[in-house]
Structure formats: structure tokens, C-alpha cells
Amino acid sequence: MIGSPVPKKKESFWRSFIIAALIALLIRSFFVEAFRIPTGSMKNTLLVGDFLFVNKLTYGFKTPKYIPFTNVEIPHFGFNYNDISHGDVLVFEYPGDRDLVTPREKNVNYIKRCIGLPGDSIELRNKQVYVNGKIYENPPGLRYNFPALPKGHPEEGIFPQGNPGWNHDWYGPVRVPKKGDVIQLDAKNIDAWSVIIQREGHSVKVGSDNTIIIDGMPVHSYTIARDYLWMMGDNRDDSADSRYWGFAPVDNVVGNGLFIYWSWYNPPNDTGDGYDAEETQNLHIRWSRLFKAAH
């Protein structure tokens, strides 16, 4: 009929959908983000198949580092207003493998427990962690799977490169770098510091006479430009953590775990997170873990 109004239900639906999507994206980018546990490195505190919320405002405010749902990096900034504490369970961007300046893949997040703060001394003696020479209180969910390796028996892949006979049960002591630390450099220790220096934006090479050259200039020392953390999984014998890949920059912290909002598993081996098609037919809900604190 001429003059009849055009139905606007469809238009209204899409407008509401777009507004809801933008609000969800805003919350995810600045406030709270969902995270799933894909490995057993934090068992028994966090289990494969746990889904938790991460508070992104606990320690400070940051604008997104990547375009949402991509690995495309964009200009970003942020500031801190709360300090990280020993024992905090943190989600952070993985800094990369021990000997690689650039991670194999960007925007990959890990979740571990913060054991060492900037300036701390970390040591493991027969599996027990010591921080600044004192026994570090083990978290309630701590798990060991195997007897300790022999002291002085070097383990392949341990951080740093060229470590003096350390393994994941007998390790250190090592100082967690703090902004402003002055590191004395020579041909014997440059392999241990080269990756960090390059990640902080400098070129590094060793001259023919074993002189250390940074940004084209011969040097004998380097001043650390960022604060770092020492991160470890509660499943100490099955965790790819700072003992293997090194220090995590404080700037890489995304937030801390809030609570588990969903959890399921694939019996009888207590594995599976529902992301593989063959797992979904046998998944069981862990009702007792719902709304449990993620620490």
C-alpha cells in the first residue's frame, strides 16, 4: 500500500547485534578476557579443560597490542598502578624461546605463577625453590611427578645458554633483571645476555678479539632497560617455564586469573579441552571447579 511504513525489525536486529558486539569487544580489550588452560603445566591448581576469566586491570591499564583476533601489532601504550606480588597467577604474552630474539608466533599467552620479581635471586635445591636465599612457600596445588635429577647433571635446553651444569631440580642462583641493573659483559657470558639485549632493541656481536659490540660500539657492560619476572608452573616436572626460556618482561603481563567459569575433561586420563572433535563425544563437566578462584 502506498504510504505504508517500511518494516524495521531486521534493521533493528542488526543495529542491536553490532552494538552488542562492540561492547563485548570493548570489555575483552580493556577489562576482562576469557582464557582456557590447554596444558597441564599448572596442575593441580589449574587443569586442562579449565576456562577462566582474566582481570586485565589488576596491575594497570593497557590499550590493545594487536588487532583483535589477529597477530597484527598496532601502536599501544599503558601504565601501571599496582605491583605484582610473589605467588600471583599471571597470564602473559610468551616472550619466545630461549635462543630466539623474535617469538615463533606472536600474541601467544601463557599462564604461570610469579615466583621472582625484578631484582630477586632465584635458586632451586633438590626441587625446592629459594627466593633471596629463603625457602619459597610452596603453593597448595604444587605437583611433582619424578624424583629429583642429580645435582651437577646438566639438562639440555635449560636457560641460559651455556649454563654451568644446571637442571630443572638444581638450578641457579640467578638474578631476575631489574631496570637499571648494570651487567658486566665478556666473551664468556655474552651468550646468556645476547637475546635479552636484542629484545630490548639493540644489535649484538662479538668482535674478532672477543670485544662485545652493541649497536656498533665496543662495550664492557649493558644497562637493563626493562623489569622482568621469573615464572614457574605448579606442575614443576612438566612445565615449560623460566627455567627453560628465561625471563618474562613485566610489560608482557596481560592480567591475573579471576575464577574458573567452566571446566570439562575427557576421562579416564583427565585430559581434553573440547577443542578437538574426537574429544567432544566423551567430555564430562567438572561441576566442583565452577566459580573456583584461579590461584
SVG drawing of the C-alpha trace seen along z (x, -y; Angstrom):
<svg xmlns="http://www.w3.org/2000/svg" viewBox="-2 -8 94 52">
<polyline fill="none" stroke="black" stroke-width="0.4" points="0.0,0.0 1.4,-3.4 2.5,-5.3 2.8,-2.3 5.9,-2.3 8.8,0.0 9.3,2.7 12.4,2.0 12.7,5.2 15.6,6.5 17.4,3.2 16.8,3.0 18.2,6.5 21.5,5.8 21.9,2.5 21.5,4.2 23.8,7.0 26.6,4.6 26.2,2.6 26.4,5.8 29.5,7.0 31.2,3.6 30.5,3.7 31.8,7.3 35.0,6.3 35.5,3.3 35.2,5.5 37.6,8.1 40.2,5.5 40.3,3.4 38.7,5.2 38.1,9.0 39.2,11.7 38.4,15.4 41.3,17.9 41.4,21.6 44.0,24.0 45.5,26.1 48.3,27.8 49.0,29.4 51.8,27.1 49.7,25.5 48.2,28.8 46.8,29.2 46.0,25.5 44.6,25.3 43.6,28.2 43.5,28.9 39.9,28.0 39.5,25.2 38.1,22.0 38.7,18.8 38.3,15.1 41.4,12.9 41.3,9.4 43.2,7.1 43.0,4.1 44.6,5.6 48.1,4.1 47.5,1.3 45.8,0.1 46.9,1.0 45.5,0.4 45.4,3.5 48.7,4.5 47.2,6.4 44.2,6.0 41.6,8.3 41.7,11.9 44.8,11.4 48.6,11.2 48.9,7.8 50.6,5.5 49.4,1.9 50.7,-1.2 49.8,-0.8 50.5,-2.3 49.8,-1.7 50.7,-2.5 50.9,-0.5 49.2,-1.4 49.5,1.9 52.6,4.0 52.8,7.7 53.3,9.9 55.1,13.2 52.6,16.1 50.3,14.2 48.9,16.4 49.5,14.4 48.6,14.5 51.3,13.0 52.5,12.9 55.1,15.5 58.5,13.8 59.9,16.5 62.2,19.5 65.5,19.2 67.7,18.6 65.2,16.7 65.0,12.9 61.6,13.0 58.9,15.5 57.9,18.1 54.4,16.8 53.1,13.5 50.3,13.0 50.7,16.4 49.7,16.2 51.0,18.4 49.7,18.8 52.2,19.4 52.8,18.4 55.1,15.5 58.0,16.7 60.6,13.9 60.2,10.2 62.7,7.7 66.0,7.9 65.2,11.3 67.7,14.1 66.1,17.5 67.6,20.9 66.3,24.5 67.8,27.0 66.6,30.6 63.3,29.2 62.7,26.7 62.6,23.0 64.5,20.4 63.9,16.7 66.6,14.4 68.2,17.3 65.0,18.2 62.6,21.1 59.7,20.1 56.4,21.4 55.1,24.0 51.6,23.3 48.8,25.7 48.5,27.2 52.2,27.9 52.8,31.2 55.9,33.4 55.9,36.4 59.5,37.7 62.5,37.9 65.0,35.1 67.7,35.2 71.3,35.4 73.0,32.2 75.5,31.0 73.9,33.1 73.3,30.6 69.9,30.7 69.6,29.9 67.6,26.8 68.0,25.2 68.2,21.3 70.6,19.6 72.6,20.9 75.9,22.3 74.5,22.8 77.1,24.3 75.6,27.8 72.1,26.8 68.9,28.8 65.2,28.1 65.7,29.5 69.0,28.0 69.1,24.5 70.8,21.2 71.2,18.9 70.1,16.4 69.2,12.8 66.0,11.6 66.9,8.5 65.7,5.2 65.5,1.9 68.8,0.1 70.9,3.2 74.3,2.9 75.5,6.2 79.3,6.7 79.8,8.4 82.6,10.5 83.0,13.4 82.1,15.9 78.7,14.6 77.5,12.8 75.6,15.8 73.5,15.7 72.6,12.0 72.6,11.5 68.9,12.4 67.6,10.1 69.8,7.2 68.5,7.7 64.9,8.0 65.4,4.6 66.1,3.2 69.9,3.4 72.3,5.3 74.9,7.5 78.0,9.2 81.4,10.4 84.5,8.9 87.5,10.9 89.3,10.0 86.3,11.1 85.3,7.5 81.5,7.1 79.9,4.8 76.5,3.3 75.0,1.0 78.3,0.8 80.2,-0.4 82.6,1.7 81.3,2.0 82.1,3.8 78.7,3.5 75.0,3.1 72.2,1.4 68.9,3.3 66.1,1.2 63.1,3.3 61.8,5.0 61.5,8.8 59.7,11.7 60.6,15.3 57.6,17.5 57.0,21.2 54.3,23.8 52.9,25.5 53.4,28.9 57.1,28.5 58.3,31.6 56.1,30.9 56.2,27.1 58.0,25.1 58.7,22.1 61.5,19.6 63.9,22.5 63.8,23.2 63.0,19.9 64.2,17.3 62.7,14.0 59.3,12.6 59.1,8.8 56.7,7.1 55.3,5.3 54.1,8.6 51.7,9.2 48.1,9.4 46.4,9.8 45.8,12.2 43.4,15.1 40.0,14.4 37.9,17.5 37.0,20.7 33.7,20.2 33.7,23.6 35.6,26.9 35.4,30.2 37.6,33.2 37.9,36.4 38.1,39.5 39.8,41.7 43.0,39.6 41.6,36.3 42.6,34.6 41.0,32.8 39.6,29.3 36.9,29.7 38.8,28.2 39.5,31.5 36.5,33.1 37.3,36.6 37.2,35.4 33.8,33.8 31.8,37.0 33.2,38.1 33.6,34.8 32.4,34.6 31.8,31.4 33.8,30.8 31.0,29.2 33.1,28.8 35.5,26.4 32.9,23.9 33.5,20.4 36.6,21.6 39.3,18.9 42.1,19.2 45.0,19.2"/>
</svg>
